[in-house]
Amino acid sequence: MLVRRIASLSKGLYVLLCFAFFYTPIFVTMIFSFNSSKSLTKFTGFSLRWYTQLIENSEIMSAVWVSVSVAALATAISTVLGTITAIGLSKSRKIIKEWLTNINNIPIMNPEIVTAIGLMLLFSAMKFEKGYLTMLLAHISFCTPYVITSVYPKVRGLDVNIANAAMDLGATPFQALTKVIVPMIKPGITAGMLLAFTMSFDDFVISYFVSGNGVMNISMIVYNMTKRTNPTINALSTIVIVVIFVAVLVVNVIPKLKNKKGRKINEKNI
Amino acid sequence: MRYFKNLVKPYIAWTAVMIVIPIFMMLLYSITNSGNSLVNIQFTFENFKRFTEPVYLSVFIKSIKLGLITVVICLVLGYALAYIISQFKESTQGVLILLVTIPMWINMLLRTYAWISLLSDNGIINAFLDKLGIGPIKMMYTDFAVMIGQICDFLPFMIIPIHTSLSKMDKSYVEAAYDLGANPVQTFFKVVFKLSIPGVLNGIIMVFLLSISTFVIPKLLGGGQYVLIGNLIESQFVSVGDWNFGSALSIVLAGIILFAIKWMKKIDTGEN
């Protein structure tokens, strides 16, 4: 009995330690964002000065805007592109299916830095000026494969006759698509959309290589600012953490959407 | 249904431009030495030969070594956590896995940055050690700091696929093993671990891929002198401006990953 108690106690302790390892840096960041002095080790008193500085810092605020707008646009475009591709793919010949799924897997399997450099070479060859547009195009490019891998299995699970039935009953192909097929694969589309948004919002490596001319997203500005201690970043971190925490909790109220990241990992492999 | 066949066409064009052409451009850059212009192109294997110089080779060896150590530590820590989590009742498992995934949603750069204030010479951990009478330990800009950052960022990528495998496992196999006289250790290694191998392999590939190609963690926690493959590639494009050598390095990196994936797949099919 005693052995069992000790075993379950040490198991609990291990879980606790692991979570402490994950969450300590996050909590420390949050606590020190309210520090009244610049110190990152001594808490000298509560203040909101880093938050005021954050709001007054136009460079950071524009980076927040770039991150949010690029993520929103890239998600919208890659969701539409990925969904229609997944639908088309299920009706394509076998050889197209095989080739396209293989090519689609390249950005998922490749290290981000390799994808980033490929895109950077492409944009420079096309004489595209590095900036917002190149960042957006790159984000669409690495988000779409994830949308396709989320939507395609759902499309394959559909009854082949369903769209034909709709059209026999007088629907145009477009109506069959939007009124019949899309509603039936909605869970896959939502999953792909969420994945695309977080991939885009989190991205550093690809944005770092393909953007320029002062266009920076949150990750890039953090990277630039870490060279000296700067509690403004802590304030920014805290806001991002709280927003994401709340968003993840809200999303997980719908139990179906659980394990999204887990799915991403499983998709990323083999 | 043939109406929808054409829907695939825009993406075929898109992948041709955004995925296939960049790969060929990278290949082209890696086997030429004409700088960045395509006018007077000259083919060469110089870029790949340069890679075998001791300076660069040692960077690759160091990266692979660090990647493998990260994988092993993540495997041990992650397997234990995934295994313990899989023994809780289902609703608790859901909550715990959610807690594992939440940090993954938070920007990796912000999480890595957070470690700086913990690990630096006058950081929180050293302030705590000082109170215990232990002298300040230099942690920032060492292998240790880079490892901590990598493990903290990548461990969830190991835990989740393993947990998925373990939770899908049919529990009656374990009971059968006990009934047939196996002790807990035998049951674990001969039954549970074997059945979780697909998850383990997925986790290994993910963590290896992430840790071998990162350049942010070594830069923030290892300092400017700390060079891994990712940093080497970055510097070729950002500061040195040798795009040809940088492309060659990228191709070697992609090759290493491809090899690792193929190898793991082989183990996976061999097991079944």
Interface residues (C-beta under 8 A of the other chain):
Chain A: K11 Y14 V15 C18 F19 F21 F22 Y23 T24 P25 I26 V28 T29 F32 L40 T41 K42 L81 G82 I84 T85 I87 G88 L89 S90 K91 S92 I96 L100 I103 N104 I106 P107 M109 N110 P111 E112 I113 V114 T115 I117 G118 L119 M120 L121 L122 S124 A125 L137 S141 T144 I148 V160 A163 N164 M167 P173 A176 L177 T198 F201 D202 F204 V205 F209 I218 S219 V222 Y223 T226 T229 I233 L236 S237 V240 I241 I244 F245 A247 V248 N252 P255 K258 N259 K260 K261 G262 I265 N266 K268 N269 I270
Chain B: M1 R2 Y3 F4 K5 N6 L7 V8 K9 P10 Y11 I12 W14 T15 V17 M18 I19 V20 I21 P22 I23 M25 M26 Y29 N36 L38 L77 A80 L81 I84 I85 Q87 G94 L96 I97 L98 L99 V100 T101 I102 P103 M104 W105 I106 N107 M108 L109 L110 R111 Y113 A114 W115 I116 S117 L118 S120 N122 G123 I124 A127 C152 L155 P156 F157 I160 P161 H163 T164 L201 N202 G203 I205 M206 L209 I212 S213 F215 V216 L220 G230 I233 E234 F237 W243 G246 S247 S250 I251 L253 A254 I257 L258 I261 M264 K265 D268
